[in-house]
Amino acid sequence: MAPTRRPSAKTEGATPDAGRESAKESAKGGPKEAGSTTRVLKKYPNRRLYDTQNSTYITLADVKAMVLAAQDFVVRDAKTSEDLTRSILLQIILEEETGGVPMFSSQMLAQIIRFYGHSMQGMMGSYLEKNLQAFTDMQARVAEQSKGLSPELWTQFLNGQAPGVQGVMGNYLEQSRHMFEQMAKQAEALFPGMPGFVPPKR
């Protein structure tokens, strides 16, 4: 099988520096993250993304496919090596929110914005991350329970009528409530009387 040719800087619209850097990376087999199999993507000033593993330019859609495939990767600035992974992920979220069925309502986005600079910002970020992980675990359990269902039972399953779904959802909501209460208690113990802190209702 013939080796894949790396697109030239001229045909891909890359800067001369990007072309020279790409050639160096190809000769070396691409840079590696120390002690890991993390895939390294480089972002050049012309906004092009370069996959150092496959020695080719990729699009934002390709990065989204990597996210969906649970592929570990990092995006670095080609000149400064600054980590740009978060900004690229936010670009993908923005495209999804504006181009399809939005996941975040305007009210929800406004509430998130209000936490920036708030005394509870760090706690809220941790809470959302743990809550999302709990929801992902619940989704995996639901998928496992849904295997082998007939069309009729599948309809009931999607409507949340199956006992298994009700049980999983109930456990998730209880876990989410317990998670927030634990974090709130920790914050209350560390910062008694902290401005903006409202203890959970008993």
Secondary structure, DSSP 4 states (H G I P E B T S, - for coil): -PPPPPPPHHHHT--HHHHHHHHHHHHHT----TTS-PEEEEE-TTS-EEETTTTEEE-HHHHHHHHHTT--EEEEETTT--B-HHHHHHHHHHHHHHHS--SS-HHHHHHHHHTTTSTTHHHHHHHHHHHHHHHHHHHHHHHHHTTT--HHHHHHHHTT-SHHHHHHHHHHHHHHHHHHHHHHHHHHHHSTT-TT--PPP-
